[in-house]
Amino acid sequence: MDDRERPPPVAIPHTEVSPEALRSVIESFVLREGTDYGERDVPLDSKVTQVLGQLKRGEAQIMFDPLTESIDIVVTR
C-alpha cells in the first residue's frame, strides 16, 4: 500500500473517551521509553496530569491510526 492509499490518522477528542480509557492511553504514552522529563524524577500521576492538561488546552491530541489500529498522543502546533 502506498501513501496515497493509506487511510489518514483520525483525531479522537479526549472528551469522547471514557475516563478509564483516557487514563490508560495517557499512561501508555508517558511510560514509553524515551519520554524524558529532565533530570528529576516525576511521579506517574504528575505526568498523567500534565498530559491531560495539554489535551484540554489543545496542545496535544489523541490520534487513531486505522491501518495499525493504534492510538498515540501527538503535540499540536
C-alpha positions as CSV (number, residue, x, y, z in Angstrom):
1,M,0.0,0.0,0.0
2,D,1.5,3.4,-1.0
3,D,0.9,6.6,0.9
4,R,-1.9,7.7,-1.4
5,E,-3.9,4.6,-0.4
6,R,-3.1,4.8,3.3
7,P,-6.1,5.9,5.4
8,P,-5.2,9.1,7.3
9,P,-5.0,9.1,11.1
10,V,-8.2,10.2,12.8
11,A,-8.2,12.7,15.7
12,I,-10.2,11.5,18.7
13,P,-11.4,14.2,21.1
14,H,-10.3,13.4,24.6
15,T,-13.8,14.3,25.7
16,E,-15.2,11.3,23.7
17,V,-13.0,8.8,25.6
18,S,-14.1,7.2,28.9
19,P,-12.1,8.4,31.9
20,E,-10.7,4.9,32.4
21,A,-9.6,4.6,28.7
22,L,-8.2,8.1,28.6
23,R,-6.1,7.4,31.7
24,S,-4.8,4.1,30.1
25,V,-3.9,5.9,26.8
26,I,-2.1,8.7,28.7
27,E,-0.3,6.2,31.0
28,S,0.8,4.2,27.9
29,F,2.1,7.4,26.3
30,V,4.1,8.6,29.4
31,L,5.5,5.2,30.2
32,R,7.1,4.7,26.7
33,E,10.8,4.5,26.6
34,G,12.2,7.9,25.6
35,T,9.7,10.0,27.3
36,D,12.0,12.4,29.2
37,Y,11.0,14.9,31.8
38,G,14.5,16.1,32.6
39,E,16.9,15.3,35.4
40,R,14.4,15.0,38.2
41,D,12.1,12.0,38.7
42,V,8.4,12.9,38.1
43,P,5.7,10.7,39.6
44,L,3.4,8.9,37.1
45,D,0.3,10.8,38.4
46,S,2.1,14.1,37.7
47,K,3.0,13.1,34.2
48,V,-0.6,12.0,33.5
49,T,-1.9,15.3,34.9
50,Q,0.5,17.2,32.7
51,V,-0.5,15.4,29.5
52,L,-4.2,15.7,30.4
53,G,-3.7,19.4,30.7
54,Q,-2.1,19.5,27.3
55,L,-5.1,17.6,25.8
56,K,-7.6,20.0,27.5
57,R,-5.6,23.1,26.3
58,G,-5.4,21.7,22.7
59,E,-1.6,21.5,22.9
60,A,-1.8,17.7,22.2
61,Q,-4.4,15.4,20.7
62,I,-5.2,11.7,20.6
63,M,-4.8,10.2,17.1
64,F,-6.0,6.8,15.9
65,D,-4.2,5.1,13.0
66,P,-6.7,2.9,11.2
67,L,-4.0,1.0,9.4
68,T,-2.2,-0.2,12.5
69,E,-5.2,0.1,14.8
70,S,-3.1,2.0,17.3
71,I,-3.6,5.2,19.3
72,D,-1.0,7.8,20.0
73,I,-0.8,11.3,21.6
74,V,0.8,13.9,19.4
75,V,1.8,17.5,20.1
76,T,-0.2,20.1,18.1
77,R,1.5,23.2,16.9
